[in-house]
């Protein structure tokens, strides 16, 4: 009877070792995938920040161009679409 118990114990230990090894491999794969995803996220964040910086530069250059051309009308600021549809600015009409 003790031989049967040892055989069962040996099978359970062998099965546990196989499971541990499979889980180690899975953990390694998940770590690799996680590292890749973090790299992709960082790359995406960097690209997004670059795009936002470009928009900010465009906005600053647009507002400095608008500020240097004329002061805003008494009704407030114009949206970019309104600026394109408004009449051309004539410097001779400036007070």
Secondary structure, DSSP 8 states (H G I E B T S, - for coil): -HHHHHHHHHHHHHHHHHHHHHHHHHHHHHHHHHHHHHHHHHHHHHHHHHHHHHHHHHHHHHHHHHHHH---BTTB---HHHHHHS----GGG--
